[in-house]
Amino acid sequence: MAARVDSWIWSVRLTKTRAQAAAACRAGHVKVNGERAKPAQPVKPGDEVRVLHGGRERIVEVRELHTKRVGPPVAAEAYVDNSPPPPPREHVAVAAVRDRGAGRPTKRDRRELDELRGVRRD
C-alpha cells in the first residue's frame, strides 16, 4: 500500500496545510529517496523523505502511512526523524529593529541598514 507524498507530509504534521505540502512538492522542496517528488508521488514504509520547510530541512523515514491528519502523538510514531538539530537561537541573525514611532527611515538610515545586511546598491 502507498500514499501520496503531499497527503502524507500533511497528515503527519510536517506542514500545516495540504496546500503547503503540495506547493513544497511543486517547488522542489520535497525529495523521496533522493529524487525530487511531485505531489502525487507514492511513498511507502522505509522511504526517506526530505522536506525543506520554514528554512529548515527535515529528514524523516516513513514508518506508517496515514492519509488523514492525525494527532501529534500518533504522527510522531509515523516516522523516524533523522534531521540535524536546529541551530541554537544565539547563532540566528538578529533582524534590525527600529524604535516604535521613529517614523520612516531616512536615506542615511536605509544605507546603514543595507550595509548591515550586506546589500550593495550602486
Residue, then its C-alpha position, 0 to 999 in steps of 0.5 A: m500500500a502507498a500514499r501520496v507524498d503531499s497527503w502524507i507530509w500533511s497528515v503527519r504534521l510536517t506542514k500545516t496545510r495540504a496546500q503547503a505540502a503540495a506547493a513544497c512538492r511543486a517547488g522542489h522542496v520535497k525529495v523521496n529517496g533522493e529524487r525530487a517528488k511531485p505531489a502525487q508521488p507514492v511513498k511507502p514504509g522505509d522511504e526517506v523523505r526530505v522536506l525543506h520547510g520554514g528554512r529548515e530541512r527535515i529528514v524523516e523515514v516513513r514508518e506508517l502511512h496515514t492519509k488523514r491528519v492525525g494527532p501529534p502523538v500518533a504522527a510522531e510514531a509515523y516516522v523516524d526523524n533523522s534531521p540535524p538539530p536546529p541551530p541554537r537561537e544565539h547563532v540566528a541573525v538578529a533582524a534590525v529593529r527600529d524604535r516604535g514611532a521613529g517614523r520612516p527611515t531616512k536615506r542615511d538610515r536605509r544605507e546603514l541598514d543595507e550595509l548591515r545586511g550586506v546589500r550593495r546598491d550602486 
